[in-house]
Amino acid sequence: MYLNRSIVVNFEPENRIVVFDPAARTKAAKEDFIQDFHSVISFNETLSEIGEETEFLVISKIDKLKTMLDDYLKAYK
């Protein structure tokens, strides 16, 4: 499997949002995504509460995304 763009996966009911971006290999690149997430959730109180309960991850390796998706499907299928 090969992806060359960013995708976002919402793992419900686990309260986990995962951004996959093959270019986000550095800590600074991952921090940019995290800052964007915090900017969005700080918009209002409701989003802030939801954001506090949500795990937000940025990954750049397709194998890790595939493993997460496989584990999710096993647990919730």
Backbone bond lengths (Angstrom), bond angles and torsions (degrees), N, CA, C in turn:
res aa  C-N    CA-C-N  psi(-1)  N-CA   C-N-CA  omega(-1)  CA-C   N-CA-C  phi
1 M - - - 1.454 - - 1.531 107.65 -
2 Y 1.319 116.28 137.46 1.461 121.15 -179.37 1.522 109.27 -137.13
3 L 1.309 115.47 127.79 1.466 121.68 174.64 1.516 107.69 -128.18
4 N 1.319 117.23 135.61 1.464 119.48 -179.75 1.516 111.76 -118.40
5 R 1.328 116.88 22.61 1.461 120.16 178.77 1.519 109.11 -142.01
6 S 1.310 116.05 169.53 1.464 121.00 179.33 1.520 110.25 -77.47
7 I 1.320 114.89 140.61 1.459 120.64 170.23 1.519 108.07 -135.06
8 V 1.316 115.45 154.53 1.458 121.20 178.45 1.516 107.33 -120.55
9 V 1.335 115.79 131.64 1.458 121.58 178.37 1.520 107.88 -120.87
10 N 1.325 115.48 128.35 1.460 121.75 177.94 1.522 107.56 -101.77
11 F 1.322 117.12 110.25 1.454 122.46 -179.51 1.526 109.15 -91.32
12 E 1.321 115.94 89.95 1.460 120.87 175.52 1.509 108.01 -99.93
13 P 1.270 121.26 142.14 1.462 129.99 10.55 1.524 113.66 -93.32
14 E 1.311 118.44 22.32 1.466 121.74 -176.99 1.522 113.83 -80.65
15 N 1.326 117.96 -3.89 1.470 121.51 -177.24 1.526 111.18 54.04
16 R 1.314 114.66 49.37 1.461 120.61 -179.98 1.522 109.01 -130.75
17 I 1.317 115.63 129.89 1.465 121.85 173.37 1.524 107.04 -115.95
18 V 1.325 115.43 128.52 1.457 120.83 -179.25 1.524 108.98 -120.44
19 V 1.318 115.05 127.43 1.464 121.20 172.54 1.520 106.74 -102.55
20 F 1.321 115.40 123.10 1.457 120.38 173.16 1.521 107.62 -104.16
21 D 1.321 115.29 122.93 1.464 120.76 175.55 1.528 107.34 -144.51
22 P 1.322 117.55 113.81 1.461 119.56 -177.91 1.528 113.22 -62.86
23 A 1.323 117.86 -19.09 1.465 121.11 179.53 1.527 112.53 -86.52
24 A 1.320 117.86 -9.60 1.472 121.38 -176.84 1.530 110.23 -87.79
25 R 1.294 115.88 62.70 1.466 120.56 -176.93 1.530 112.92 -91.81
26 T 1.312 116.84 -21.30 1.460 119.17 -178.66 1.528 110.38 -96.79
27 K 1.307 114.41 159.25 1.466 119.52 177.57 1.533 110.40 -61.63
28 A 1.318 117.21 -38.45 1.471 121.16 179.91 1.525 111.36 -63.30
29 A 1.322 117.19 -41.06 1.471 120.39 179.18 1.523 110.76 -64.66
30 K 1.322 116.52 -40.88 1.469 120.61 178.52 1.526 110.54 -67.36
31 E 1.318 116.63 -38.79 1.465 120.81 178.17 1.526 111.80 -62.31
32 D 1.320 117.32 -34.36 1.471 120.50 176.97 1.523 110.80 -59.97
33 F 1.325 116.80 -44.43 1.469 120.32 177.45 1.527 110.99 -63.75
34 I 1.316 116.38 -42.08 1.465 120.62 -179.09 1.525 110.34 -64.77
35 Q 1.324 117.34 -41.41 1.468 120.51 177.29 1.524 111.20 -63.22
36 D 1.326 116.89 -39.93 1.470 120.13 176.62 1.525 110.76 -61.77
37 F 1.317 117.22 -42.70 1.462 121.66 177.88 1.524 110.31 -59.71
38 H 1.331 116.49 -46.93 1.467 119.95 -179.82 1.533 111.74 -66.12
39 S 1.316 117.37 -32.90 1.469 119.81 175.71 1.521 110.89 -63.71
40 V 1.316 116.72 -40.88 1.466 120.73 179.97 1.521 110.89 -68.24
41 I 1.339 117.42 -46.73 1.468 118.75 -175.33 1.523 112.76 -73.67
42 S 1.317 117.45 -17.49 1.464 119.05 178.68 1.525 111.97 -84.48
43 F 1.325 116.84 2.10 1.461 121.95 -177.53 1.521 112.43 -62.42
44 N 1.333 117.16 -40.46 1.467 119.96 176.72 1.526 110.14 -152.34
45 E 1.315 116.10 173.59 1.464 121.49 -173.95 1.527 112.45 -64.62
46 T 1.324 116.80 -40.82 1.466 120.01 -179.14 1.523 110.98 -62.80
47 L 1.318 116.68 -47.11 1.465 119.93 178.15 1.524 111.39 -64.10
48 S 1.320 117.20 -35.68 1.466 120.76 178.12 1.518 111.08 -62.50
49 E 1.334 116.27 -43.30 1.466 120.26 179.60 1.526 110.94 -64.35
50 I 1.313 116.52 -43.50 1.466 120.15 178.77 1.529 110.08 -65.51
51 G 1.318 116.82 -42.11 1.459 121.38 179.49 1.511 113.12 -62.20
52 E 1.329 116.76 -34.35 1.469 120.68 178.61 1.526 111.09 -64.87
53 E 1.335 116.33 -30.57 1.464 121.39 -177.02 1.527 112.53 -91.76
54 T 1.314 117.29 -2.73 1.462 121.74 -173.28 1.520 110.88 -106.27
55 E 1.320 114.95 130.92 1.458 121.15 173.29 1.529 107.25 -83.56
56 F 1.318 116.99 128.77 1.463 121.92 -177.93 1.521 108.43 -119.39
57 L 1.327 116.52 120.34 1.456 121.54 -177.83 1.520 110.56 -124.02
58 V 1.325 115.57 146.90 1.461 121.95 173.15 1.519 106.62 -121.82
59 I 1.332 115.72 123.05 1.461 119.96 179.98 1.524 109.41 -126.54
60 S 1.335 115.27 153.52 1.462 119.60 -178.59 1.526 112.58 -123.11
61 K 1.309 116.73 -2.08 1.467 120.14 -179.09 1.523 109.97 -106.13
62 I 1.321 116.21 123.29 1.463 121.88 -177.05 1.528 111.33 -62.93
63 D 1.333 117.49 -32.49 1.463 120.17 179.47 1.522 111.42 -63.08
64 K 1.323 116.56 -37.90 1.464 119.96 178.53 1.534 110.29 -66.67
65 L 1.324 116.88 -41.37 1.464 120.10 177.28 1.524 110.58 -62.61
66 K 1.318 117.21 -44.54 1.460 121.03 179.83 1.525 110.52 -60.49
67 T 1.322 117.82 -43.37 1.461 121.32 178.31 1.521 111.02 -62.04
68 M 1.322 116.99 -43.74 1.467 120.74 179.16 1.527 110.88 -62.16
69 L 1.328 116.73 -42.74 1.461 120.63 179.22 1.527 111.27 -66.09
70 D 1.328 117.15 -42.19 1.464 120.54 177.91 1.527 111.26 -61.93
71 D 1.329 116.89 -44.85 1.466 121.13 178.87 1.523 111.23 -62.43
72 Y 1.309 115.97 -40.45 1.464 120.86 179.33 1.531 110.59 -63.94
73 L 1.318 116.11 -45.01 1.462 119.74 179.93 1.524 111.85 -63.88
74 K 1.326 117.05 -38.59 1.468 120.21 177.07 1.523 110.94 -63.03
75 A 1.317 116.56 -39.92 1.469 120.82 -175.90 1.523 113.05 -75.87
76 Y 1.324 117.73 -31.74 1.469 119.70 -170.69 1.526 114.60 -120.39
77 K 1.295 118.20 8.84 1.463 120.03 -179.86 1.508 111.25 -83.88
